Amino acid sequence: MPALDRTLVRLPKAPVRIVHLGLGAFHRSHEAWYTQHAGDGADWGIAAFTGRRPDAALALAAQDGLFTLVERSGDGDSFEVIGSISEAVDGADVRRLRELVSSPETVMVTLTITEAAYGPDSNGSFDAEAAGFAGDLAVLAGSAATGGKLTTPLGRLVWSLAGRREAAAGPVAVVSCDNLSGNGDVARRAITGLAEAWDPELALWIRASVSFVSTSVDRITPRTTDADIAEVEESCGYRDSSPVVAEPFRNWVLSGSFPKGRPRWEDAGAVVVDDIEPYENRKLWLLNGAHSLLAYAGQLRGHTTVAQALEDPLCRDAVESFWDEAAQHLAGGELRIPEYREALRARFGNGRIAHHLSQIAADGSTKLRMRAVPVLSAERSSGRSGSGSAMMLAAWIDYVAGQKDLQDPLSDAIAEANGADGADRTGILLNLVSEGLGEDPEIVALVTRLCGTFTSDANALASATDTPAHLISGRNS
């Protein structure tokens, strides 16, 4: 059986005009798909760099950048070969990254590096001591000519932008595709902050020559399994070591300037808007917030996937209560909140998409800062308790109590906090999510009271959320 490569399918390799940091399944199911389906997609090639490990780059390079996208619906699967990745590179190859970022042919750098990689502190400000930035600054100070052993994606990018400045290659757009509210502004603060700490002149150039585009991205993309690889081989008649599975739904909203152009992504359904914040909040709260709630509550209840957790009435009704709260702060008919919620119920319930809760649960201290806290704050400012959003925080607090190998940028601080008891522990953990949150005695009392909900029954949820138990057990979602 032949291996997948460009001799097998007619997908010419486009010239590299986009550099991407964070070569993973989501990038391939989302940006790579949109780029291939843009009206001028044949003119836009992506050079995609891995993050922590080289494995994905090595596997894709062996296939000349090609991979199969499996769209998995409740009715069956469809298959498409995606060829917009022209070059797949180990992220540790900082010289190649700098070479490509310094090229006048490169017009943008896109990012899927996870929320935690931007290094914001609990107030959203850049923290030079976070996420390895201090180590990268030491490398830049000592071996800036070679890039040394830079470990963070933003450290590597800042060093590469210094090369673009030296090459006088002109302006460039940086496009964050991570699940952060105002992700373009977050990227701007982190990149200019890191540059300022190393070379203030470079920071000035970045402010003048780099545009930062905000986006809202949406496509459920679970981890690929051995069974998925076998299915592609059986159905397509070739070997593909790196297929990606995704739901049929996809959405991309962008806001910002592209000084040297971009693909016609709108031909593939992307939406370009002036004000992205309402769309960001809709997605961050209704989709990502519900995912986080299910990730912690579902695992406490013994579930492993989103679809399984949604079938649990206790988890499902907690999600509905949170959605009810969030919807109070999502104004504008263009957002179509009732339809969006109905679509989410169908998407979450697609049992053929094995979206694992353990995958969603990572980096909770960062994610909840954007998914739970804004809704809780808005509810309390409106004179309501905020119990639906507080439930998400309570579920996380219960979840981290039993995790020995927690994947979180604040894992050490969380482990230390777990040594405290009751409301004291709640307050410490809430302060890790958002500075000062644990100083509010009413919020601490509310979250403490909600802890333990998902090891209890529907009556406990009813009591905690002031919802009649018969509505919780019978709510139709």
Residue pairs with C-beta under 8 A, 6 or more apart in sequence:
1 233
1 237
1 238
1 239
2 8
2 237
2 238
2 239
3 62
3 63
3 238
3 239
3 240
4 63
4 66
4 67
4 68
4 81
4 238
4 239
4 240
5 63
5 64
5 66
6 12
6 13
6 64
6 66
6 83
8 238
9 66
9 81
9 83
11 66
11 81
11 83
12 42
12 83
13 45
13 64
13 65
13 83
13 86
14 41
14 42
14 43
14 44
14 45
14 84
14 86
15 43
15 45
15 86
15 105
16 45
16 46
16 47
16 86
16 87
16 100
16 103
16 105
16 106
17 43
17 44
17 45
17 105
17 106
17 107
17 108
18 35
18 44
18 45
18 46
18 47
18 106
18 107
18 108
18 109
18 110
19 46
19 47
19 49
19 97
19 100
19 101
19 106
19 108
19 109
19 110
20 27
20 31
20 46
20 47
20 48
20 49
20 109
20 110
20 111
20 112
21 49
21 51
21 91
21 97
21 109
21 110
21 111
21 112
21 113
21 153
21 156
21 157
22 48
22 49
22 50
22 51
22 111
22 112
22 113
22 114
22 153
23 48
23 49
23 50
23 51
23 56
23 57
23 60
23 85
23 88
23 89
23 91
24 50
24 51
24 56
24 112
25 221
25 222
25 223
25 224
25 244
25 245
25 246
26 112
26 177
26 217
26 219
26 221
27 48
27 110
27 112
27 177
28 67
28 69
28 82
28 85
28 244
29 69
29 219
29 221
29 244
29 245
29 246
29 250
30 177
30 217
30 219
30 221
30 246
30 250
30 252
31 46
31 110
31 112
31 177
31 252
32 46
32 48
32 82
32 84
32 85
33 69
33 82
33 84
33 250
33 268
34 250
34 252
34 263
34 265
34 268
34 269
34 270
35 41
35 44
35 46
35 84
35 263
35 265
36 82
36 83
36 84
37 267
37 268
38 44
38 263
38 264
38 265
38 267
38 268
39 264
39 267
40 263
40 264
41 84
41 263
41 264
43 263
44 84
44 263
45 84
45 85
45 86
45 87
46 84
46 85
46 86
46 87
46 110
47 85
47 86
47 87
47 88
47 89
47 100
48 57
48 60
48 85
48 87
48 88
48 89
49 57
49 89
49 90
49 91
49 93
49 97
49 153
49 156
50 56
50 57
50 88
50 89
50 90
50 91
51 91
51 113
51 117
51 153
52 91
54 90
54 91
54 92
56 88
56 242
57 88
57 89
57 90
57 91
58 88
58 90
59 241
59 242
60 66
60 67
60 85
60 88
60 242
61 87
61 88
61 89
62 241
63 240
63 241
63 242
65 83
65 85
65 86
65 87
65 88
66 81
66 82
66 83
66 85
66 240
67 81
67 82
67 85
67 240
67 242
67 243
67 244
68 79
68 80
68 81
68 82
68 232
68 236
68 240
68 243
68 244
69 79
69 80
69 81
69 82
69 243
69 244
69 246
70 77
70 78
70 79
70 228
70 231
70 232
70 243
70 244
70 245
70 246
71 77
71 78
71 79
71 80
71 246
71 247
71 248
72 245
72 246
72 247
72 248
72 350
72 352
72 353
73 247
73 248
73 350
73 352
74 350
74 351
74 352
77 231
77 235
79 232
79 235
79 236
89 96
89 97
91 97
91 153
91 156
94 147
94 150
94 156
94 159
94 160
95 146
95 147
97 156
97 157
97 160
98 147
98 159
98 160
98 163
99 163
100 106
100 160
101 109
101 157
101 160
101 161
101 163
101 164
101 172
102 160
102 163
102 164
102 166
102 167
102 169
103 167
103 169
104 167
104 169
104 170
106 169
106 172
107 172
107 173
107 258
107 259
107 260
107 261
107 262
108 172
108 173
108 174
108 175
108 213
108 258
108 260
108 262
109 157
109 172
109 173
109 174
109 175
110 174
110 175
110 176
110 177
111 153
111 174
111 175
111 176
111 177
111 178
111 187
112 177
112 178
113 153
113 154
113 178
114 178
114 363
115 178
115 179
115 180
115 363
115 366
115 367
115 370
116 131
116 363
116 366
116 408
116 409
117 131
117 152
117 153
117 154
117 178
118 131
118 154
118 178
118 180
118 186
118 187
118 190
119 126
119 127
119 128
119 130
119 131
119 133
119 152
119 154
119 190
120 126
120 127
120 130
120 186
120 189
120 190
120 366
121 127
121 130
121 435
122 369
122 431
122 432
122 433
122 434
122 435
123 435
124 186
124 189
124 369
125 189
126 189
126 190
126 193
126 194
127 133
128 134
128 137
128 193
128 194
128 197
130 409
131 152
131 409
132 151
132 152
132 155
133 152
133 154
133 155
133 194
133 197
135 151
136 150
136 151
136 152
136 154
136 155
136 194
137 155
137 194
137 197
137 198
139 147
139 148
139 149
139 150
139 155
140 148
140 150
140 155
140 158
140 159
140 198
140 199
141 198
142 148
144 159
144 162
144 198
147 156
147 159
150 156
150 159
154 190
154 191
154 194
155 194
157 174
157 191
158 191
158 194
158 195
158 198
158 202
161 172
161 191
161 195
161 202
161 205
161 206
161 210
162 195
162 199
162 202
164 172
165 202
165 205
165 209
170 209
170 259
170 260
171 209
171 210
171 211
171 259
171 260
172 209
172 210
172 211
172 259
172 260
173 210
173 211
173 212
173 213
173 256
173 257
173 258
173 259
173 260
173 262
174 184
174 187
174 188
174 191
174 210
174 211
174 212
174 213
175 184
175 212
175 213
175 215
175 254
175 256
176 183
176 184
176 186
176 187
176 212
176 213
176 214
176 215
177 183
177 215
177 217
178 217
179 217
179 283
179 284
179 288
179 367
179 370
180 186
180 370
181 277
181 280
181 281
181 284
181 370
181 374
182 214
182 277
182 280
183 214
183 215
183 280
184 212
184 213
184 214
184 215
184 255
184 256
185 212
185 214
187 212
188 210
188 212
191 206
191 210
191 212
192 203
192 206
192 207
195 202
195 203
195 206
196 203
211 256
211 257
211 258
211 259
212 256
213 254
213 255
213 256
213 257
213 258
214 254
214 255
214 256
214 276
214 280
215 252
215 253
215 254
215 255
215 276
216 251
216 252
216 253
216 276
216 279
216 280
216 282
216 283
216 284
217 251
217 252
217 283
218 249
218 250
218 251
218 252
218 283
218 287
219 246
219 247
219 249
219 250
219 251
220 246
220 247
220 249
220 306
220 347
220 353
220 355
221 244
221 245
221 246
221 247
222 245
222 353
222 354
222 355
222 356
222 359
223 356
223 359
224 242
224 243
224 244
224 245
225 354
228 243
228 245
229 240
229 241
229 243
232 238
232 240
232 243
233 239
233 240
245 353
246 353
247 347
247 350
247 353
249 343
249 347
250 269
251 269
251 271
251 283
252 265
252 269
252 270
252 271
253 270
253 271
253 272
253 273
253 276
253 279
253 280
254 265
254 270
254 271
254 272
254 273
254 276
255 272
255 273
255 274
255 275
255 276
266 272
271 279
273 279
278 330
278 331
278 332
278 334
278 335
279 335
281 326
281 329
281 330
281 374
282 330
282 335
282 337
282 340
284 370
284 371
285 322
285 326
285 330
285 371
285 374
285 375
286 323
286 326
286 327
286 330
286 337
286 340
286 341
286 344
287 344
288 367
288 370
288 371
289 322
289 326
289 371
289 372
289 375
289 389
289 392
290 319
290 322
290 323
290 344
290 348
291 306
291 360
292 360
292 361
292 364
292 367
292 368
292 371
292 372
292 392
292 396
293 315
293 318
293 319
293 322
293 391
293 392
293 395
294 306
294 309
294 310
294 315
294 319
294 348
294 357
294 360
295 309
295 357
295 358
295 360
295 361
295 364
295 399
296 361
296 364
296 392
296 395
296 396
296 398
296 399
296 454
297 309
297 314
297 315
297 318
297 391
297 395
297 453
297 454
298 304
298 305
298 306
298 308
298 309
298 312
298 315
298 357
299 357
299 358
299 361
299 399
300 395
300 398
300 399
300 454
300 455
301 309
301 312
301 314
301 315
301 454
301 455
303 309
303 312
303 315
303 357
304 356
304 357
304 358
305 351
305 354
305 355
305 356
305 357
306 348
306 353
306 355
306 357
306 360
307 348
307 349
307 350
307 351
307 353
307 354
307 355
308 351
309 315
309 316
309 357
310 316
310 319
310 345
310 348
310 349
310 477
311 349
313 458
313 472
313 473
313 475
314 453
314 454
314 457
314 458
314 461
314 472
315 454
316 475
316 477
317 458
317 461
317 467
317 472
317 475
317 477
318 388
318 391
318 395
318 453
318 454
318 461
318 465
319 477
320 475
320 477
321 387
321 388
321 391
321 465
321 467
322 375
322 388
322 389
322 391
322 392
323 341
323 388
324 388
325 375
325 379
325 384
325 386
325 388
325 389
326 375
326 388
326 389
327 337
327 341
328 378
328 379
328 382
329 374
329 375
329 378
329 379
330 337
345 477
347 353
361 399
361 407
362 407
362 408
363 407
363 408
363 409
364 396
364 399
364 400
364 408
365 408
365 409
365 410
365 414
365 432
365 433
366 408
366 409
368 392
368 393
368 396
368 433
369 433
369 434
371 392
372 389
372 390
372 392
372 393
372 433
373 389
373 433
373 434
373 437
375 386
375 388
375 389
376 386
376 389
376 390
376 393
376 443
377 386
379 385
379 386
379 388
379 389
380 386
380 442
380 443
385 446
385 466
386 443
386 446
387 446
387 450
387 464
387 465
387 466
388 465
390 443
390 446
390 447
390 450
391 450
391 453
391 464
391 465
393 430
393 433
393 447
393 450
394 447
394 448
394 450
394 451
394 453
395 453
395 454
396 429
396 433
397 425
397 426
397 429
397 447
397 451
398 451
398 452
398 454
398 455
400 406
400 408
400 414
400 418
400 429
401 418
406 414
406 415
408 414
410 432
413 432
414 429
414 432
417 425
417 428
417 429
417 432
418 425
420 428
422 448
423 444
423 445
423 448
426 438
426 444
426 447
426 448
426 451
427 438
427 439
427 444
428 438
429 438
430 437
430 438
430 443
430 444
430 447
431 437
431 438
431 439
437 443
438 444
449 464
450 464
452 460
453 460
453 461
453 464
458 469
458 472
458 473
459 469
461 467
461 472
462 468
462 469
462 471
462 472
465 472
